[in-house]
Amino acid sequence: MKKTILTIILMVIIFPTFSQYITSEDNAGNYSTWSNGDNKGMGFTPWVTWLDEGGDGGIFLGTSHDGLINSSNGKAFGMWGKTNYMNARRYFLYPLNPNQEFTIELSVHWRDGNRGIDILNANGEPIFTFNISNAGYGSTGWEYLANSAIRLTITQTTTNSFEVTAYRINDYKSWSSGSLFGQVKGFKAYVGATGGGSGNDFFINNFKVETGTPSSVPNTADVKINGNVTLHDNEFLTVNNLEIPSNQSLTIESTENGTGSLIVNGSFSGSGTFTMERYIAAAEWTVGTDGWRLLSSPVADQAISGGWTPSGSEGDYDFYAWSEADNLWLNQKVGANNINTFETGKGYLVAYQQEDTKSFTGNPNLNDVSFSNLSYNAGQGNGWHLLGNPFSCALKWNEGTFWALTNVANTAKIWNSTQKAYIDIVQNGIIPATQGFFIQVNNTTNAITIPKASRVHSTTNWYKSDEGSRVVLVASPADGSSAQETYIRLVPGTTQEFEFEHDARFMAGYAPAFYCMVNDEKLSTQSLSDFNPGLELNYGFEKIETDNYRIVLKENPFDVNIYLHDLKTDIVQNLKQNPIYEFTSSEGDDPLRFKLKFGSVGIDEKPAVKSLAYVVDQNLYFTVTGEKRVEIFDLTGRILMHFVTSENYTTLPLTPGIYFVRVSTPSQTMSSKILIN
């Protein structure tokens, strides 16, 4: 048989040990005998073995030359062939992705005839051959060494290119092929045309496909963890079955920048260690409104002890569970409350004096979590229950029919620690990993399932799935220290009356209260079928400690004028033209201070005013000359920059996004939205 031998470039290779995700693995230790059609290990198709016509050969389990590639049972896969060739072929379940590597170990003694490995593509065609004969070990130029043990490593560098490196275990020699064309799908071992005798037996063993890059792992592959692996804060991993063997570990990293994400669609096994981290920023401990988080555990039976309950100087913490029946936060520090372990699917309110990264350690939850007949106590908790994401990834809230809501509101609430307020999550919105969330039931016959079918990878916090079909208003103190959002959604078939299925009741946080008032219901989300001209909505506002506030039209994707009418001052402002309204509030003000009016409502409007500023690239240009005061706000009304300038333009050191700019001159003040690309 003629073998095509590729020229090998000689170079020195260092083989570090990496922590890896293994997707295919097998060795002779899994077998008592070896026959055509056998399939042990993981991630491979069955063995296909054959002897070329007229040949004399076979396969067996035996001890490799010098035993250097034997498995724990002292065996390797043995082959022999005389007049013709014995072959053994195997494919991976998935072709190699970039950054995956396949390793295989070979053992040879005598070199007459030919023996070696064909690396195959998905069509079964050889795309690389490593052949050993009297002519040498491939084209490496290595001198003869009896009982040579060689490790081949095939690394897929791009979808259509790969490299081969080899290492001779006996004398530490190494070489590399350089870049080759093709995508690797399997291998074929062969031996033939030898003179016979056990010295011509060819041994192979220890097959493995692994990677240190989680994005290279096929989503439906079984994965075994090798080493102490960290899934970093910007990495996602989806697998079928996950195994963490003894003395191995998988840690999902969490930092101030984000948290890694894991979805296991099959089972979890192994006695190794699974840990999911949760970064928690320090609270300003003298400010009672700062640093609160809603948490949940992605593992079963996580103890609330150790790092979760720190002590010592400057190491205080607060930890609460919610009781709907008592309308009360239950303090974990009170022993009688028996808050000792995270309950799967439940949420908790926490704050920590020191910045820290907490750890959930145990078996990851892979199953639906269901609740039924949760309590409903009118005048107490009013049906509000604090649940939690029980998975090691984000969730799509109320996706399809997976959540099976019965007498549960379609809107959930998540605490936004920056805004110090609850925000509403509607259908298909994102609930981040390890995140607690509130739901409301409206009677004692109710049900909800937190489904594994709604798991999703997401780096987006507080994602609203209905962007483009809602108006968002934000009330905040002038210093931007907190912010309360309220929403108007377009939902066909809804009315202006309160509807439990489509609207959301308001929950107060530490921001100024701002809500739509419908009869005696305070709403954070009001659903309407249309913005009819003349429509009026009543809005309540309740101050906090400060006196100066602003209301910002954060989102308005509709071609409709929205007027804010301040009933205290009788000022009417077109928020579409001027989206920031500033006002003062005093103790004793009527909470029902504002009306929101849509379209043409018989109000004398000022002519449209030309914007005083516009953006090109990251430069803010002014349409007025002379001295002017410039203020830049984010979408919650928090001021980011303020300065006085007489220049015609200035460069804004802002990240891409949407902002508000307000330009004031002695004769006029104008606010507008700007987009930084």
C-alpha positions, 0 to 999 in steps of 0.5 A, a space after each residue: 500500500 502506497 502512503 503519502 507522507 507529508 513533509 514535517 518541519 522540525 521544531 522544539 515543542 513544549 507541552 504544558 498541562 492545560 485544564 480542559 473540556 474533554 468531548 471524546 475519550 477512550 483507552 484500552 482500560 475500558 475493554 476486556 476484549 477488542 472486536 469490530 463494532 466495539 464502542 467504549 469510552 465517550 464521544 466516538 463512533 464504534 470501531 470498524 476493523 478490517 483486513 485487506 483482501 489476501 492479508 494476514 493480520 489481526 487485532 488484540 489487547 496486549 502490552 505495548 512495547 516497554 509499556 509506555 502507553 498502557 492503560 491502568 489494566 496494563 493493556 493497549 490496542 494491538 495490531 499486526 499485519 504481514 502480507 497485507 494491511 490490518 486497519 482500525 478506524 474510528 470517527 469522533 461524534 463531531 468534527 473538530 472545531 477551532 481550538 479543539 485537539 485530538 491526541 493519540 499515542 503510538 508504540 512501535 519496536 521494529 520498523 520493517 513494513 509500514 505502520 501509522 495513523 491516517 488523520 481523516 476528514 468527514 468523507 473518510 479521506 486521509 488529510 495527513 499521514 504519519 507513517 513509520 517504516 525503515 525510512 524513518 518516523 515520517 519525515 522527522 529525521 529522527 534516528 531509530 529508537 527501539 520501543 519508541 512511544 510517540 504522542 500525536 496531537 492534532 490541533 484544529 486551528 481554524 474550521 479548515 486548517 489544522 496542525 500536527 505535533 508529535 512528541 517521542 516520550 522516550 527521548 523528548 524529541 518533538 516536531 510540528 507539521 505547520 499549517 495543513 488544510 482540512 477539518 479533522 473528523 477521525 483516524 485510521 490506524 494501519 499496519 502491514 507488509 511486515 516480516 511478522 514477529 511480536 516486534 512488528 506489532 503496532 500499538 495505539 492507545 489513549 485517544 482524547 479530544 479536548 479543548 480549553 475553549 468552551 465555545 469550541 465544545 459542540 452544544 450536544 456533546 458529553 463533556 468531562 472536566 480534566 483539571 481545575 477548569 474555570 468558565 470565565 465571566 465572558 464565557 458560555 458553555 452548553 453540553 449534554 451530559 457533564 462529568 466532573 471526576 474526583 479531584 477535578 473541578 469546574 468553577 463558573 467565574 463571576 466578576 464586576 464585569 459579568 458571570 459565566 454561563 453553563 447549560 447542562 441539557 442531560 445529566 451531571 455526574 462525578 465526585 468532583 467539585 462544581 462551584 458557581 460564583 456570585 460577585 457582590 459589590 460592597 454596600 455603603 454601610 452607613 447608607 441604609 438604601 445602598 448595596 441590596 441584591 436579590 440572590 438565588 442558588 443554582 445548587 441544592 442545599 447550599 449552606 448559609 454559613 462561612 463566606 455567606 455570613 462573614 464577621 469581624 471588623 468591617 465585615 457585617 452583612 444582612 440576609 433576609 427571606 421574604 414572608 408573604 403571610 407576614 408581609 415581612 422580611 425575616 432576618 437570617 441572623 434570628 435563629 428562630 427564623 431557621 434560614 440556614 440553607 438556600 431553598 431551590 427556586 427561592 430568592 433572598 435579599 442580601 447586602 455585604 459591607 465588603 466587596 466579595 465573590 461568594 461561592 455556591 458549591 454542590 450539584 448544579 440544579 438541572 430540573 424544573 422547579 415548581 410551586 403551587 398554591 402559594 399563599 395569598 393574604 390581602 392586606 398583608 403580602 398581597 400575593 407577592 412571593 420572592 422566587 429565584 433563578 435555580 439554574 447556572 445561566 439566565 432564564 427567559 421569563 414566561 417564555 411560551 407555555 413553559 412557565 405554566 402560570 396559573 393565577 400568576 401575574 405575567 410580569 415579574 420584578 427584579 431589583 436594580 441595585 444601581 437604581 435602588 428600585 424594582 424594574 418590570 420583566 415582561 414575557 421573554 425578558 431576561 432573569 440573570 443567573 443567581 437572581 431573585 425575582 418577585 411574582 404576584 399571585 391573585 388567589 390561593 389557587 395558583 401554580 408556576 414552574 421555573 422551567 429548564 426549557 427557558 434557560 438561555 445564555 445572556 450577558 444582558 442584565 435587566 433585558 426587556 423583551 418588549 423594547 420597541 412596543 413600550 414607552 418608558 418614563 423615569 423619575 429620579 432625584 436631580 443627583 441621579 442617586 436613584 431612579 424609578 421606571 414606569 412603563 406603558 405597553 401596547 398590547 392588543 385587546 387591553 383596556 385602560 382599566 387594571 388587568 392582572 394578566 397584562 398590567 403590573 402593580 407598583 412595588 416601592 423601593 428606595 427611589 422616588 415613587 412614580 406610578 400610573 394610578 388606575 382607580 385605586 391601583 398603583 401600576 408600574 406597567 400599564 398596558 393599552 391597546 392604542 395611544 388614542 388622541 386625547 388619552 389621559 393617564 394619571 401619575 402619582 409621585 412621592 418624594 424621598 429626602 431631596 427636593 429637586 427631581 426630574 422626569 425623563 422620557 427614556 423611550 418612545 418608539 411611537 410617532 405620537 406626542 406625549 405631554 406631561 402636565 404638572 398639576 401643581 405648577 400647571 406646566 405642560 411639556 411636550 416630552 417628545 420635543 424636550 424629554 427632561 422635565 425638572 421640578 421640585 417637590 415638598 412635603 405635603 404635595 398631592 401624590 396625584 401630581 401629574 397627567 400624561 396626555 397623548 396626541 392632539 389634546 387642544 393644548 397650545 403648542 410652541 412651534 418646533 424648536 431647532 435642537 441646540 446641539 447634535 452629534 457627529 461621531 463622538 463630537 457634540 456640535 452646537 447650533 448657537 454661539 457664545 457661552 452655554 452650559 452643557 449637561 449630559 445625562 444617561 437614560 435614567 436621568 443621572 448626570 454624567 458631565 456638565 461644563 460651560 463652553 464658548 466653543 462650537 463643538 466638544 468631544 464626548 468621552 462616552 461609550 456608545 449608547 443613547 444619552 440626553 444633552 441639555 444646552 442652556 443659554 441666557 435666552 433658552 434651554 433645550 434638551 434632546 437625545 443624542 446617539 454615540 456610535 
